[in-house]
Amino acid sequence: MRTCDMCGRQAEEADTLTWTTSVENGRRRTYCEECSRTHLRAIEGKLDSAWW
């Protein structure tokens, strides 16, 4: 079971293939598809999630 670090949505491993992962300050962060689409520019710009 995985949990989105932004909204808290949970899903089984097989259902998270479209989720986004990033490493921020040495920590692995996982974002669901909806949060990834909403914050795409910030993710691509490598902004820390505290800024979005």
Protein Blocks (a to p, Z undefined) as FASTA:
>chain_A
ZZdfklopacdfklmmmpccddeehiacdddfklmmmmmmmmmnopafklZZ
